[in-house]
């Protein structure tokens, strides 16, 4: 398939897989999977609702209503919906209003962590639990990891990189593709980088100017997961959050990378699901509209 045909097919697939809600805070793109208590799934940098759905597929349990969103600047959620983590948190609350839902937990990955924490802080009555996976929890200090610079440089150079990657992935032996299917799906959330570039640039700006959040004020139960060999975001981000949030549990994964969830989801998914189901609203369908 030629580049232009691939690009159109990829865009059609992304648009067909989501809905855009018009909220008082602005447009928010999202996709829903499952039924039961609501769980917002907040993607990292880069990403979009499609990355959230990869996390949902890894969890592989639709007894919860997972709502994967595209944060501002990614895919069909415009940057104007909210640049700061505080504004993004408010957009999540506005989306819940449109969906007729009162409360939700948040499952956040990587750069999605700061807005997830703000959702718990700014809307405590709307949040019933917090899961942080390899997340940013305080101001980023220093230069981005070399891997991050290379990734942004390569993928950001042209949408054709996704086309080339998809062609290479199609050449993998079937047994290898099956074994690495989740990782390949995660890579696809970099495709059409041009529709994610504004969000990436904004995340980089926000990361270096984050104030110190009053995490001790978070009263919701929290689960913090991080690999000790994370070169994108040091494990100190998780240790800071787990030490400050009163009701936090931490899973520290020796030698785990930034993408440890996608590599060890068979082990981690039951722990995340167990946490969510333990703390879900009474009746397990309390927030159903």
C-alpha positions as CSV (number, residue, x, y, z in Angstrom):
1,X,0.0,0.0,0.0
2,X,1.4,3.4,-1.0
3,X,2.0,6.1,1.6
4,X,-1.1,8.3,0.8
5,X,-3.4,5.3,0.8
6,X,-1.9,4.1,4.1
7,X,-2.3,7.5,5.7
8,X,-5.9,7.8,4.7
9,X,-6.7,4.3,5.9
10,X,-5.0,5.0,9.2
11,X,-6.8,8.3,9.7
12,X,-10.2,6.6,8.8
13,X,-9.5,3.8,11.3
14,X,-8.6,6.3,14.1
15,X,-11.7,8.5,13.4
16,X,-14.0,5.5,13.3
17,X,-12.7,4.2,16.6
18,X,-13.6,7.2,18.7
19,X,-16.2,9.9,19.4
20,X,-15.7,13.6,20.0
21,X,-17.8,15.1,22.8
22,X,-18.4,18.8,22.9
23,X,-18.0,19.9,26.5
24,X,-18.1,23.3,28.2
25,X,-14.3,23.0,28.4
26,X,-13.9,22.2,24.7
27,X,-13.9,19.1,22.4
28,X,-12.7,15.8,23.9
29,X,-12.1,12.7,21.9
30,X,-12.8,9.4,23.6
31,X,-13.6,5.7,23.2
32,X,-15.4,3.4,25.6
33,X,-15.0,-0.3,26.3
34,X,-16.8,-2.3,28.9
35,X,-19.6,-1.7,31.4
36,X,-19.6,-1.0,35.2
37,X,-17.9,1.6,37.3
38,X,-16.1,4.2,35.1
39,X,-12.3,4.4,34.7
40,X,-10.6,7.1,32.7
41,X,-7.5,5.9,30.9
42,X,-5.0,8.7,30.4
43,X,-2.3,8.2,27.8
44,X,1.3,9.4,27.7
45,X,3.5,11.3,25.3
46,X,3.0,10.8,22.5
47,X,-0.2,8.9,22.3
48,X,-4.0,9.4,22.0
49,X,-7.1,7.5,22.9
50,X,-5.7,4.6,20.9
51,X,-2.8,4.2,23.4
52,X,-5.4,4.1,26.1
53,X,-7.2,1.3,24.3
54,X,-4.0,-0.7,24.1
55,X,-3.8,-0.5,27.9
56,X,-7.5,-1.6,28.1
57,X,-6.8,-4.6,25.9
58,X,-3.9,-5.6,28.1
59,X,-6.1,-5.4,31.2
60,X,-8.5,-7.6,29.3
61,X,-11.5,-7.3,31.6
62,X,-14.7,-5.4,30.6
63,X,-16.4,-5.5,33.9
64,X,-15.3,-1.9,34.2
65,X,-16.3,0.9,31.9
66,X,-13.0,2.1,30.5
67,X,-13.0,5.6,28.9
68,X,-9.9,6.2,26.9
69,X,-9.4,9.9,26.1
70,X,-7.1,11.9,23.8
71,X,-5.5,14.6,25.8
72,X,-5.4,18.1,24.3
73,X,-3.1,18.4,21.3
74,X,-3.5,14.7,20.4
75,X,-5.6,13.5,17.5
76,X,-9.1,15.1,17.6
77,X,-8.8,16.9,21.0
78,X,-7.6,20.4,20.2
79,X,-4.9,21.9,22.4
80,X,-7.3,24.8,23.3
81,X,-9.3,22.3,25.4
82,X,-6.6,22.6,28.0
83,X,-2.8,23.1,28.0
84,X,-2.1,22.7,31.7
85,X,-2.7,19.5,33.8
86,X,-5.2,21.5,35.8
87,X,-7.2,22.4,32.6
88,X,-6.9,18.9,31.4
89,X,-8.3,17.5,34.7
90,X,-11.2,19.9,34.4
91,X,-11.9,18.6,30.8
92,X,-12.1,15.0,32.2
93,X,-14.8,16.2,34.7
94,X,-16.6,17.9,31.9
95,X,-16.5,14.7,29.8
96,X,-18.0,12.8,32.7
97,X,-20.8,15.3,32.8
98,X,-21.6,14.8,29.1
99,X,-21.5,11.0,29.6
100,X,-23.9,11.3,32.6
101,X,-21.3,9.8,35.0
102,X,-20.6,11.2,38.4
103,X,-17.4,9.4,39.4
104,X,-14.4,7.6,37.8
105,X,-11.1,6.2,38.7
106,X,-8.0,7.2,36.6
107,X,-5.4,4.9,35.1
108,X,-2.6,7.1,33.8
109,X,0.6,6.3,31.8
110,X,3.7,8.4,31.6
111,X,3.0,12.1,30.9
112,X,-0.6,11.5,31.6
113,X,0.2,11.3,35.3
114,X,0.2,15.0,36.1
115,X,-3.4,15.5,34.8
116,X,-4.6,12.4,36.6
117,X,-3.2,13.7,39.9
118,X,-4.9,17.0,39.2
119,X,-8.2,15.2,38.6
120,X,-7.9,13.6,42.1
121,X,-7.0,16.9,43.7
122,X,-9.4,19.3,41.9
123,X,-12.3,16.9,41.7
124,X,-12.0,14.7,44.8
125,X,-15.7,13.9,44.8
126,X,-15.5,12.7,41.2
127,X,-12.5,10.4,41.6
128,X,-12.6,7.0,43.4
129,X,-9.1,5.7,42.7
130,X,-5.8,6.5,41.0
131,X,-3.4,4.1,39.2
132,X,-0.1,5.6,38.0
133,X,2.0,3.6,35.6
134,X,5.5,5.0,34.9
135,X,4.2,8.5,35.4
136,X,5.4,12.0,35.7
137,X,4.5,13.2,39.2
138,X,6.7,16.3,39.7
139,X,8.7,18.8,37.7
140,X,11.0,17.2,35.2
141,X,14.6,18.2,35.8
142,X,17.4,17.7,33.2
143,X,17.4,16.8,29.6
144,X,15.0,14.2,28.0
145,X,16.6,10.7,27.8
146,X,18.5,10.0,24.6
147,X,15.9,7.4,23.6
148,X,13.1,10.0,23.9
149,X,15.1,12.5,21.8
150,X,15.6,9.8,19.1
151,X,12.0,8.7,19.2
152,X,10.7,12.2,18.8
153,X,13.2,13.1,16.2
154,X,12.6,10.0,14.1
155,X,8.8,9.8,14.4
156,X,8.4,13.6,14.3
157,X,10.3,13.9,11.0
158,X,7.4,12.6,8.8
159,X,4.2,10.6,9.0
160,X,6.0,8.3,6.5
161,X,7.9,6.8,9.4
162,X,4.7,5.1,10.5
163,X,4.1,3.8,7.0
164,X,7.6,2.4,6.9
165,X,7.2,0.8,10.3
166,X,3.9,-0.8,9.5
167,X,5.5,-2.3,6.4
168,X,8.4,-3.7,8.4
169,X,6.0,-5.1,11.1
170,X,4.1,-6.9,8.3
171,X,7.2,-8.8,7.4
172,X,7.6,-10.3,10.9
173,X,7.1,-14.0,11.2
174,X,3.6,-14.8,12.4
175,X,4.8,-16.4,15.6
176,X,6.9,-13.4,16.5
177,X,4.1,-11.0,15.6
178,X,1.7,-12.9,17.9
179,X,4.2,-12.9,20.8
180,X,4.8,-9.1,20.4
181,X,1.3,-8.1,19.4
182,X,0.8,-5.7,22.3
183,X,4.1,-4.0,21.8
184,X,3.3,-3.6,18.1
185,X,0.0,-2.1,19.0
186,X,1.7,0.4,21.3
187,X,4.0,1.5,18.6
188,X,1.0,2.1,16.3
189,X,0.0,4.9,18.7
190,X,2.9,6.9,17.2
191,X,1.4,6.7,13.7
192,X,0.2,10.0,12.2
193,X,2.6,11.9,14.5
194,X,1.6,15.1,12.8
195,X,-1.8,14.8,14.7
196,X,0.0,14.4,18.0
197,X,2.8,16.9,17.6
198,X,1.0,19.8,19.3
199,X,0.4,17.6,22.4
200,X,4.0,16.4,22.5
201,X,5.3,20.0,22.4
202,X,2.8,21.1,25.1
203,X,3.7,18.2,27.3
204,X,7.4,19.1,27.2
205,X,6.6,22.7,28.2
206,X,4.3,21.6,31.0
207,X,6.8,19.0,32.4
208,X,9.5,21.5,33.1
209,X,7.3,24.0,34.9
210,X,5.2,21.7,37.1
211,X,4.7,23.1,40.6
212,X,5.0,20.7,43.5
213,X,1.5,19.2,44.0
214,X,0.1,18.8,47.5
215,X,-0.2,15.0,47.1
216,X,-0.8,14.6,50.8
217,X,-4.3,16.0,50.2
218,X,-5.2,13.1,47.9
219,X,-7.6,10.9,49.9
220,X,-8.4,8.3,47.2
221,X,-6.6,5.0,47.2
222,X,-3.7,4.9,44.8
223,X,-1.5,2.3,43.1
224,X,1.9,3.4,41.9
225,X,3.8,1.2,39.4
226,X,7.3,2.0,38.2
227,X,10.4,0.2,36.9
228,X,13.7,0.9,38.5
229,X,15.5,1.1,35.2
230,X,13.2,3.7,33.6
231,X,15.4,6.1,31.6
232,X,12.5,8.3,30.5
233,X,11.1,9.1,34.0
234,X,13.3,8.1,37.0
235,X,11.7,5.9,39.6
236,X,12.0,8.8,42.0
237,X,8.8,10.1,40.5
238,X,6.9,7.1,41.7
239,X,8.7,7.1,45.1
240,X,7.7,10.7,45.6
241,X,4.1,10.0,44.8
242,X,3.9,6.8,46.9
243,X,5.5,8.5,49.8
244,X,3.3,11.6,49.7
245,X,-0.2,10.1,49.0
246,X,-1.6,8.8,52.3
247,X,-3.3,5.7,50.9
248,X,-0.8,4.7,48.2
249,X,0.6,1.2,47.4
250,X,3.7,0.9,45.3
251,X,4.9,-1.8,43.0
252,X,8.6,-1.3,42.3
253,X,9.8,-3.5,39.4
254,X,13.5,-4.3,39.4
255,X,15.2,-3.5,36.1
256,X,11.8,-2.5,34.6
257,X,11.9,0.0,31.8
258,X,9.5,2.9,31.1
259,X,7.4,0.5,29.1
260,X,7.4,-2.2,31.7
261,X,3.6,-2.5,31.7
262,X,3.5,-3.4,28.0
263,X,6.2,-6.0,28.6
264,X,4.9,-7.5,31.9
265,X,1.1,-6.9,31.5
266,X,0.3,-10.6,32.1
267,X,1.7,-10.1,35.7
268,X,0.6,-6.5,36.2
269,X,-2.9,-6.5,34.8
270,X,-4.4,-8.7,37.6
271,X,-2.8,-6.5,40.2
272,X,-4.3,-3.3,38.6
273,X,-7.7,-5.0,38.1
274,X,-7.7,-6.3,41.7
275,X,-7.0,-2.8,43.0
276,X,-9.7,-1.2,40.9
277,X,-12.3,-3.8,41.8
278,X,-11.5,-3.6,45.5
279,X,-12.1,0.1,45.5
280,X,-14.9,0.4,42.9
281,X,-18.1,2.0,44.0
282,X,-20.4,-0.3,46.0
283,X,-22.6,-2.5,43.9
284,X,-20.1,-2.6,41.0
285,X,-22.5,-0.7,38.8
286,X,-23.1,2.4,41.0
287,X,-22.1,4.8,38.3
288,X,-24.1,3.3,35.4
289,X,-26.3,6.0,33.8
